[in-house]
């Protein structure tokens, strides 16, 4: 069985990118004035595992952003 590499700098960088993406998506909601209750903004999440970054959002977020 092969040993797993610990890429701590990569893991930290993915966390920084995840925070930037979430902040950018939240700012887009504010810019388009779709942030009345904050529910869409709070629904934006990111998860990093095995050097993979996943960003999660609801379908409602994308409907709101795509309909200015």
N, C-alpha and C positions, 0 to 999 in steps of 0.2 A: 504494500500500500504506500503510495507516494505521500510525502509530507506536504502539508498545505502551507503556502507562502503567506506571511503576514505583511501586507502592504499597508502599513499604518498611514503613511503620507497620502496614498491614493484614497484610502477610506475617509480621511479628514477632508480631502479635496472634494470628494463626492458629496460629503455633507455640506460643504460650502456652496457647491453648485446647486444642491437641492434647496438650500435656503434662498439663494438668489432667484431660482425659478419660481418658488412659491411667492416671494415678494413681488416679482415682476407680474405674475398672474393676478395677485391681489391689487397691484397698482392699476392694472388694466381694467379691473372691475370699477375701481374708483374713478378712473378717467372717463369711463362710459356711463357713470352714474347708475350702476347696477348694484350698489352695495348698501341698500336701504336697511336690511336687518342684520347683515354680516354673516348670514347662514352660508351663502356661497363661498365667502372668503374663508370661513372656518373649515369648510369641507375640503380645502386643498391640503393634501398631505404628500409627503415623500417618504420613501423607505429605501435604505441601502443595505444590500446583503451580497456577499461574495463578489464584491467590486462591481455591482450592478445597481444603478440608480433607477428607481421606479417612482413616477409621479402619478398620484391618484386625484381625480376630481369627479364630480357628479356630471351627469349628462346635462343637468340644468345649468351648470356653469357654462358649458360650451354653447348652449342655446342662447343664453343671455349675452355672451360676448359676440356671437356671430350675428345677432340682431341688434344693431346699434340704435 
